[in-house]
Amino acid sequence: MIHISEEAGRCLLCADAPCSKACPAGLDPARALRALRFGNKAAAGAYLNADGCASCAAPCEAACLHYDHPVRIRETGSALSRVPEPPKADLSIEFCGIKCENPFFLASSAVCTGYDMVARAFEAGWAGVFYKTICLEEIKEVSPRFDAVTDEKGSFIGFRNMEQLSENPAEVDFEILARLKKNYPGKVVVASIMGKDEKEWAQLAKMAEAAGVDAIELNFSCPQMKYAGMGSDVGQNGELVAAYSYIVKQNTKLPVIAKMTPNITHITVPAMAAHFAGIDGISAINTIKSVTMSEGSAVSGKKTISGYSGKAVKPIALRHILEMSANPLMKDTQLSGIGGIETWHDALEFIELGCSNVQVCTAVMEYGYRIIDDLISGLSAYMTENGIARAGDLVGRQIRSFTLPNSLDRSTKVFPVIDRNVCIGCGRCYVSCSDGGHQAITFGEDRQPRIVGSKCVGCHLCRLVCPSGAIGISKRISK
């Protein structure tokens, strides 16, 4: 039996996909595979389904450009039930007093460096943009400036960049922002700025307000600035964060959002400094300082420390968001979440930990603006299925689920349970439990793993390594 998510993972996500053009039933297999790839199974049956695939000769597979062997599109479609277009819930949400059509924004980065780029993103459905950071210094970038850690399929696990700020003169960028706001009045345009002293911060804030943007983001967090005293050098210093936040607030009437660095032990220190200086919101996190060893990323034979992003950093980003959202002193400060957001599931996690919007960068760099389709339809379907009327009702609802490690229940445990109908007898659970767990699984000639209750401590390593999803969770019992 075909594993549709695994097969969708083989799809190369081609531009102008030949498979969809070849479908005689007028279905859209490329769109369906993309929906499955980005965790939106509820929508996939609207684009590919058993009704259209069961008796088809599969010209879509003949058109598939896969370098190895074609994606099994017909079998994937045959496993999907026909469904109508996913329902559209009310995704509108308010952030720092600004109404947003949905919670999904482009993060200040290479994905939004000019008018045409942002306009295409707005047309695709993104609610707003934190435009690439504007400064008054001359910016010269290096080449190459990107590197990636990938899985066996070539997809990014983590992404490294040595990108700095916008290379455009400040006047050019503010003119672009003014045009975007004029031509897309329903979209949210945020100017991200960075100065090197109080005078520059004040000047940039005034220029941003004159351009007619909706809000200003203060970049206190870029980890690879050429100039000292800028970027994460500021974000690690609570006094500078407070001083520059205060100066900007004194020079604009717009909402002000401070962007935090994760390259610090306690993110709440600079965050509270910004809060008490009067800022309206916090963006977090920027990239994590890191090293990758790829020879292809060397610049004239030299390597350096730079920023790491992508799905690998998401748990770290969520930790920083939780620390701020759970801080009673910051209860009135709204949060914008950044870090490893690729699917609507990822976005939901940030929202449920207190974010009123989320920003996406690395996933757009890898897959394009088109991922907004599944961010919107996936979150819409989730809200409809769970009877949630407004996106704002999701904000912060998981915060109470968290506690300190010393407060966790240590008097009970949960045994794993093996579903024999799903188990394929690979023995992965046995190997991991034997060599990395508590030797609580036996594995005989019948290739059936069996859990030894007297040895099992309920760590659930077996469940996490099972490739077929055959291991589930039992009821919690006393030890």
TILUM-798593 format. One record per residue (C-alpha): x, y, z. Coordinates in steps of 0.2 Angstrom, whole numbers, plus 2048, in hexadecimal, padded with zeros to 3 digits. Layout:
BEGIN
XYZ/...
% end
This chain:
BEGIN
800800800/8078117FB/80C81D809/80582D802/80F83980D/81F830809/81B8317F6/8178437F7/8278467FF/83083F7EF/82784D7E4/83385A7DE/8268687DF/82A86D7CD/82687E7C7/81887E7BA/81686B7BE/8158607AE/80B8537B8/7FC85F7BA/7FD8647A8/7FC8527A3/7ED84D7AD/7DE8497A2/7D184B7B0/7D685D7B3/7DD8597C4/7EC8617CC/7F88537D2/8068607D6/7FB86A7E1/7F585A7EA/8068547ED/80B8657F4/7FC8657FF/802854806/81485A807/80F868812/80485F81E/7F3864816/7EC853812/7DA85A815/7DC864805/7E58577FA/7D584E7F4/7CF85E7EC/7DD85D7E0/7E084A7DD/7D483C7E2/7CF82A7DF/7C08307D4/7CC8377C7/7DB82B7C9/7D48197CB/7D28157B8/7DF8227B1/7EE81D7A7/7F88297B1/8008357A4/8048407B3/8118337B8/8188327A6/81B8457A7/8238447B9/83484C7B8/83B8427C7/84D83E7C5/84B82C7CC/83A8257C8/82982E7C6/81F8327D6/8118257D7/8038327D4/7F58277CF/7F781C7DF/7F882B7E9/7E88327E2/7DF8217E4/7E38227F6/7DB8337F8/7C88367FA/7C08447F0/7BD8537FB/7B78657F7/7C28747F8/7C887680A/7BC882814/7C3893817/7C2898829/7C58AA830/7D78AC830/7D88BE833/7E18C3842/7E78D384B/7F98D784E/7FF8E6857/7EE8EF853/7F08EA840/7E38DF838/7EB8D182E/7E18C6822/7EB8B7828/7F98B4834/8068B0826/8148BD822/8248BC819/8338BE825/8408CC822/84C8C3817/8518BF805/83F8BA801/8398CC801/8478D87FA/83D8E17EC/82C8E77E6/8298D97DA/82D8CB7E6/8228D27F4/8148D67E7/8148C47E1/8138BE7F3/8048C97F7/7FC8C27E7/7FF8B17ED/7F68B47FE/8038B980B/7FB8C6817/80B8D0819/81D8D3818/82B8D7824/8368DF816/8488DB816/8518E6823/8558F881D/865901823/86F91081F/88090781D/88790080D/8838EE80C/88D8E2801/8898CF802/8958C0800/8948B27F3/88E8A57F6/8848AA805/87989B808/87C88980D/87087B813/87086B81D/86585F814/85C84E816/85F83F80A/8528477FE/85B8587FD/84E861807/85486E814/856868826/85E87882A/864887820/872893822/8748A481B/8818B281C/8748BF815/8758D081E/8688DF81A/8618E680A/86E8EC7FE/8628F97F7/86490C7FD/85890F80B/84E91C800/84C90F7F3/8459027FF/83990E807/8329137F6/82F9017F3/8268FF803/81B90E7FF/8169077EE/8128F67F6/8078FE803/7FE9097F6/7FB8FA7EA/7F78EE7F7/7EE8F8805/7E68E880C/7F78E080F/8038E481E/8138EC81A/8208EC828/8318F5826/83F8EC82F/84D8F9833/85E8F983B/869907841/87A909848/876917854/86792085B/86892D84D/86691F840/858916849/84E92684A/85192B838/84C91A831/83C91A83C/83792B835/83B925823/830915826/82191F82D/82392B81E/82291C812/811917819/815906820/80A8FE82D/8188FA83A/82A8FA83D/8358EB842/8468EF84B/8538E2846/85D8DF856/8628CE850/86B8CB840/87A8BF844/8868C3836/8878D6835/8978DD82E/8968EC839/8998EB84C/88B8F2857/87D8EC84C/8728DD84B/8748D0858/8818DA861/8728E5866/8668D7869/8718D0876/8728E0880/8628E5889/8688F788C/86A8FA879/85A8F1875/8518FC881/85990C87B/856909868/84590386B/841913875/84991E868/83E91785A/82E918864/83292A867/83392D854/82492484D/812921851/812910848/8128FF852/8248FA855/82A8E8855/83B8E285C/8438D3854/84D8C8861/85C8BE85F/85D8AC865/86F8AD868/86D8B187A/86A8A788A/85A8B088F/8508B8881/8448C088E/8528CC893/8538D6883/8408D3880/83B8DA890/8478E988D/83E8EC87D/82D8EA885/8318F7893/837903886/82690387F/8268F886F/8168EF869/81C8DE864/82B8D2863/8318C8854/83A8B8858/8458B0854/8538B5847/85F8A8842/86B89E84D/87D8A184C/885891844/89288983A/89087D82B/89F875823/89A874811/8A8878805/89B8807F9/89788D806/8A9894807/8AC8A6802/8BD8A77F9/8C3898804/8BD89F814/8AE89A81F/8A58A382D/8988A283B/8878A7834/8748A5837/86B894837/858892833/84C88682D/842878835/851873840/84F88384A/83C88284D/83D87A85F/849887864/83F89585D/82F88E866/83988E876/83D8A0875/82B8A4870/82589B880/8318A388B/82A8B4886/8188B0885/8188A8896/8208B789E/8138C18A7/81D8D18A5/81B8D0892/8088CB891/8048DB887/8128D887A/80C8D086B/8178C3863/81C8BE851/8238AD84F/8328A8843/83C899842/83A889837/82888C832/824881823/81387A825/80388082D/80687483B/81687E83F/80D88E83E/80088884A/80D883857/813895857/80289D858/7FC891866/80C897870/8068A986F/80B8B085D/7FE8BB854/8078B8844/8158AE83D/8238B2831/82A8A6824/83B8A781B/845897818/83688D812/83289A805/84489A7FF/8438877FD/8318857F6/82B8967F1/81C8A27F5/8108947F0/81188C801/805899807/7F788F7FF/7F988180C/7FD88C81A/7EC894817/7E2885813/7E987A820/7E688682E/7D5889827/7D0877827/7D7874839/7CD883840/7BD87D837/7BF86B83D/7C287184F/7B487E850/7C088D852/7B889C84B/7C78A884B/7DA8A7849/7DC8B2858/7D38A4863/7E389985F/7EF8A6866/7F889F876/7EC89187A/7FB88587D/80488F889/7FC887898/801876892/81387A897/81B8798A8/82D8788AF/8368678AF/8358658C2/8228668C1/81F8588B5/8168488BA/82383B8BE/81782E8C6/80F8278B6/8148218A5/80D81D894/81180D88B/81380C878/80780186F/80B7F885F/7FE7F7851/8017E6849/7F77EB83A/8037F9836/8137F283C/81E7EC82D/82B7E2838/83A7ED834/8417EC846/8467FE847/83D800858/8477F185E/8587F8859/855809860/84E802871/85D7F6872/86A80286F/863813874/85580E880/85180188D/8527F0884/83F7EF886/83B7E8875/83D7D686F/83E7D285C/83D7BF856/83D7B5846/82B7BA843/8327CC842/8257D384E/82B7DF85C/8247DC86D/8257E887C/82B7E188C/8217EB899/82C7E78A8/83B7F089F/8317FE895/83380F89D/827817891/834822889/82C820877/83C82086E/835811864/82681B85F/831829858/83C81E84D/82E813846/82D816833/81B810831/81281883F/80E808847/81280D859/805817863/80281C875/7F8813882/7EF81B891/7F982389F/7FB8178AE/8048188BF/8158118C0/
% end
